[in-house]
Amino acid sequence: MADIKLNNIGIDNVSSASGISQKKPSKNFMDTMKEVVDEVNAYQKNSEKALSDVATGQIKDLHQAAIAIGKAETSMKVMLEVRNKAINAYKEILRTQV
């Protein structure tokens, strides 16, 4: 039977039946959330650039600008929903009696 030890979110060490230990890279929650926030920030910057290009007339393809703006809007909505779910989970944990 395989012996599995979990580290925060990722798997830290997996031992097979033969006793060979394999190291797997693991990410913690904070690193994952930082990557997501950075990605949303990049979408927002692309959206702002597309808006300024449309305003100055430098953009030739209006559809690409609309797509960039839509991605930024959608990613921000998803991030806000994840934040709301995390806050609700935290509040639920606080209400739990031990």
ChimeraX commands (.cxc) that place a marker at each C-alpha (Angstrom):
marker #1 position 0.00,0.00,0.00 radius 0.5
marker #1 position 1.28,3.48,-0.84 radius 0.5
marker #1 position 2.16,5.82,2.00 radius 0.5
marker #1 position 1.00,9.37,1.21 radius 0.5
marker #1 position 1.83,12.42,3.28 radius 0.5
marker #1 position -0.04,15.60,2.41 radius 0.5
marker #1 position 1.46,19.07,2.70 radius 0.5
marker #1 position -1.09,21.95,2.80 radius 0.5
marker #1 position -2.54,21.45,-0.68 radius 0.5
marker #1 position 0.06,19.54,-2.67 radius 0.5
marker #1 position 1.54,16.11,-2.16 radius 0.5
marker #1 position 4.90,16.31,-0.42 radius 0.5
marker #1 position 6.18,12.74,-0.48 radius 0.5
marker #1 position 4.83,9.58,-2.10 radius 0.5
marker #1 position 6.29,6.17,-1.25 radius 0.5
marker #1 position 5.42,3.22,-3.43 radius 0.5
marker #1 position 5.13,-0.40,-2.32 radius 0.5
marker #1 position 8.78,-0.97,-3.30 radius 0.5
marker #1 position 9.91,1.68,-0.81 radius 0.5
marker #1 position 11.14,4.16,-3.44 radius 0.5
marker #1 position 10.44,7.72,-2.38 radius 0.5
marker #1 position 9.52,10.30,-5.01 radius 0.5
marker #1 position 9.50,14.03,-4.32 radius 0.5
marker #1 position 6.63,15.92,-5.96 radius 0.5
marker #1 position 6.60,19.71,-6.14 radius 0.5
marker #1 position 3.91,21.22,-3.96 radius 0.5
marker #1 position 2.27,24.63,-3.90 radius 0.5
marker #1 position 0.72,26.18,-0.88 radius 0.5
marker #1 position -2.49,28.18,-0.95 radius 0.5
marker #1 position -0.75,31.54,-0.64 radius 0.5
marker #1 position 1.44,30.93,-3.71 radius 0.5
marker #1 position -1.55,29.79,-5.74 radius 0.5
marker #1 position -3.58,32.86,-4.78 radius 0.5
marker #1 position -0.64,35.18,-5.56 radius 0.5
marker #1 position -0.39,33.67,-9.06 radius 0.5
marker #1 position -4.12,34.15,-9.61 radius 0.5
marker #1 position -4.04,37.77,-8.43 radius 0.5
marker #1 position -1.05,38.46,-10.70 radius 0.5
marker #1 position -2.93,36.92,-13.64 radius 0.5
marker #1 position -6.02,39.05,-12.96 radius 0.5
marker #1 position -3.77,42.10,-12.70 radius 0.5
marker #1 position -2.25,41.29,-16.11 radius 0.5
marker #1 position -5.74,41.01,-17.63 radius 0.5
marker #1 position -6.65,44.40,-16.11 radius 0.5
marker #1 position -3.52,46.01,-17.56 radius 0.5
marker #1 position -4.24,44.54,-21.01 radius 0.5
marker #1 position -7.78,45.87,-20.76 radius 0.5
marker #1 position -6.59,49.37,-19.85 radius 0.5
marker #1 position -4.13,49.34,-22.76 radius 0.5
marker #1 position -6.86,48.19,-25.15 radius 0.5
marker #1 position -9.16,50.98,-23.92 radius 0.5
marker #1 position -6.48,53.62,-24.37 radius 0.5
marker #1 position -5.66,52.27,-27.84 radius 0.5
marker #1 position -9.33,52.47,-28.82 radius 0.5
marker #1 position -9.57,56.02,-27.46 radius 0.5
marker #1 position -6.50,57.17,-29.39 radius 0.5
marker #1 position -7.41,55.30,-32.55 radius 0.5
marker #1 position -4.25,53.18,-32.54 radius 0.5
marker #1 position -6.08,49.87,-32.51 radius 0.5
marker #1 position -7.17,48.34,-35.79 radius 0.5
marker #1 position -9.09,45.33,-34.51 radius 0.5
marker #1 position -11.91,46.40,-32.21 radius 0.5
marker #1 position -12.84,42.78,-31.52 radius 0.5
marker #1 position -9.49,42.08,-29.83 radius 0.5
marker #1 position -10.04,45.07,-27.55 radius 0.5
marker #1 position -13.52,43.83,-26.66 radius 0.5
marker #1 position -12.13,40.36,-25.91 radius 0.5
marker #1 position -9.40,41.81,-23.65 radius 0.5
marker #1 position -11.98,43.87,-21.77 radius 0.5
marker #1 position -14.27,40.86,-21.42 radius 0.5
marker #1 position -11.45,38.70,-20.05 radius 0.5
marker #1 position -10.57,41.36,-17.50 radius 0.5
marker #1 position -14.18,41.72,-16.39 radius 0.5
marker #1 position -14.76,37.98,-16.10 radius 0.5
marker #1 position -11.52,37.31,-14.24 radius 0.5
marker #1 position -12.30,40.09,-11.75 radius 0.5
marker #1 position -15.78,38.68,-11.12 radius 0.5
marker #1 position -14.38,35.19,-10.54 radius 0.5
marker #1 position -11.71,36.51,-8.18 radius 0.5
marker #1 position -14.32,38.43,-6.18 radius 0.5
marker #1 position -16.50,35.32,-5.89 radius 0.5
marker #1 position -13.54,33.25,-4.68 radius 0.5
marker #1 position -12.77,35.96,-2.12 radius 0.5
marker #1 position -16.40,35.96,-0.94 radius 0.5
marker #1 position -16.40,32.16,-0.60 radius 0.5
marker #1 position -13.14,32.25,1.37 radius 0.5
marker #1 position -14.52,34.90,3.73 radius 0.5
marker #1 position -17.72,32.90,4.23 radius 0.5
marker #1 position -15.70,29.75,4.96 radius 0.5
marker #1 position -13.59,31.67,7.48 radius 0.5
marker #1 position -16.71,33.01,9.20 radius 0.5
marker #1 position -18.16,29.51,9.32 radius 0.5
marker #1 position -15.00,28.20,10.95 radius 0.5
marker #1 position -15.20,30.99,13.55 radius 0.5
marker #1 position -18.78,29.98,14.38 radius 0.5
marker #1 position -17.79,26.34,14.87 radius 0.5
marker #1 position -17.70,25.37,18.53 radius 0.5
marker #1 position -14.91,23.13,19.68 radius 0.5
marker link #1:1,2 radius 0.2
marker link #1:2,3 radius 0.2
marker link #1:3,4 radius 0.2
marker link #1:4,5 radius 0.2
marker link #1:5,6 radius 0.2
marker link #1:6,7 radius 0.2
marker link #1:7,8 radius 0.2
marker link #1:8,9 radius 0.2
marker link #1:9,10 radius 0.2
marker link #1:10,11 radius 0.2
marker link #1:11,12 radius 0.2
marker link #1:12,13 radius 0.2
marker link #1:13,14 radius 0.2
marker link #1:14,15 radius 0.2
marker link #1:15,16 radius 0.2
marker link #1:16,17 radius 0.2
marker link #1:17,18 radius 0.2
marker link #1:18,19 radius 0.2
marker link #1:19,20 radius 0.2
marker link #1:20,21 radius 0.2
marker link #1:21,22 radius 0.2
marker link #1:22,23 radius 0.2
marker link #1:23,24 radius 0.2
marker link #1:24,25 radius 0.2
marker link #1:25,26 radius 0.2
marker link #1:26,27 radius 0.2
marker link #1:27,28 radius 0.2
marker link #1:28,29 radius 0.2
marker link #1:29,30 radius 0.2
marker link #1:30,31 radius 0.2
marker link #1:31,32 radius 0.2
marker link #1:32,33 radius 0.2
marker link #1:33,34 radius 0.2
marker link #1:34,35 radius 0.2
marker link #1:35,36 radius 0.2
marker link #1:36,37 radius 0.2
marker link #1:37,38 radius 0.2
marker link #1:38,39 radius 0.2
marker link #1:39,40 radius 0.2
marker link #1:40,41 radius 0.2
marker link #1:41,42 radius 0.2
marker link #1:42,43 radius 0.2
marker link #1:43,44 radius 0.2
marker link #1:44,45 radius 0.2
marker link #1:45,46 radius 0.2
marker link #1:46,47 radius 0.2
marker link #1:47,48 radius 0.2
marker link #1:48,49 radius 0.2
marker link #1:49,50 radius 0.2
marker link #1:50,51 radius 0.2
marker link #1:51,52 radius 0.2
marker link #1:52,53 radius 0.2
marker link #1:53,54 radius 0.2
marker link #1:54,55 radius 0.2
marker link #1:55,56 radius 0.2
marker link #1:56,57 radius 0.2
marker link #1:57,58 radius 0.2
marker link #1:58,59 radius 0.2
marker link #1:59,60 radius 0.2
marker link #1:60,61 radius 0.2
marker link #1:61,62 radius 0.2
marker link #1:62,63 radius 0.2
marker link #1:63,64 radius 0.2
marker link #1:64,65 radius 0.2
marker link #1:65,66 radius 0.2
marker link #1:66,67 radius 0.2
marker link #1:67,68 radius 0.2
marker link #1:68,69 radius 0.2
marker link #1:69,70 radius 0.2
marker link #1:70,71 radius 0.2
marker link #1:71,72 radius 0.2
marker link #1:72,73 radius 0.2
marker link #1:73,74 radius 0.2
marker link #1:74,75 radius 0.2
marker link #1:75,76 radius 0.2
marker link #1:76,77 radius 0.2
marker link #1:77,78 radius 0.2
marker link #1:78,79 radius 0.2
marker link #1:79,80 radius 0.2
marker link #1:80,81 radius 0.2
marker link #1:81,82 radius 0.2
marker link #1:82,83 radius 0.2
marker link #1:83,84 radius 0.2
marker link #1:84,85 radius 0.2
marker link #1:85,86 radius 0.2
marker link #1:86,87 radius 0.2
marker link #1:87,88 radius 0.2
marker link #1:88,89 radius 0.2
marker link #1:89,90 radius 0.2
marker link #1:90,91 radius 0.2
marker link #1:91,92 radius 0.2
marker link #1:92,93 radius 0.2
marker link #1:93,94 radius 0.2
marker link #1:94,95 radius 0.2
marker link #1:95,96 radius 0.2
marker link #1:96,97 radius 0.2
marker link #1:97,98 radius 0.2
view
